[in-house]
Amino acid sequence: MKRILCIQDLSTVGRSSLAVVSPVLSVMGYQCCPLPTALLSTHTGGFAPVERLDATGFFSAALEAYRAQEIAFDAVYTGYLCSPAQAAVAADELRRCGAALRVTDPAMADNGRLYGGFGPEMVEAMQTLCGEADLITPNATEAALLAGEQPRERYGADEVEALCERLAGRYGARVVITGAPLEGGQTVCVGRGEAAWEHFTLRCSYVDAAYPGTGDLFCAVLTGALMRGNALQSAAELALRFTENAARATFAARRDPRFGLEFEPLLGELLPPREEPSWAR
Ligand code: PXL
């Protein structure tokens, strides 16, 4: 069974980061090794007060412990990190790990703004981290920041594709930009693989609410699908449709958006394709 090291925070309430990524990767048939970089009572997208326990010392010591025992991972996946110092530890791990797939979800901003507590140093640290990854999955705001540009409210379809291209060139990585708002109201997910045939634009509809942790859900499904051997576009298609369905169901149920996407009833859709039992062959 493939083993995936997931480096991000554990926020108990609100469905983000490890609380989303662990169940998704487990149901997809992987051993998820959740390495918390911090413990939080909730994510920071709307709850207050937020209780936090920084675990920078712990998570870098845990990485040392794995190395000392030569515990290897098939993939290493980094998500929300609490500080530039944590991003530097994560970058060092990506550099040294030797995993076949290194995914960085540069979770630091959305809707044109950095998340609370982050400044330009966090953008710089994420830029360095992205330079060590094979795949990066910024939303439209993060994509602009990673390119050293001002986030914009709306893009033309060609402009998102060009932004994606600039990121692929700058970071030498495959890129999937999510949630890019187009002029005219549509939203797209744009991908750049290694070859031109891997380039794609997928369209989706958005519900009229914002759920923290949506990007985490998308990236977890994308990572799991890639590890099944899917091409970038079909992996992104699965991740997009799963996320879209979870958003629709959550919106229809009129949940408090701070609690995130109610994806649990849909998890069965992510089970690995079943092999026929030997007696049926
Ligand atoms: O990736 C979303 C996320 C993860 N973790 C924490 C957050 C957020 C978004 O607000 O606050 C702690």
Residues whose N, C-alpha, C, O or C-beta is under 5 A from the ligand:
A	BS01	PXL	D9 S11 S16 S17 T42 H43 T44 G45 Y80 A107 P212 G213 D216
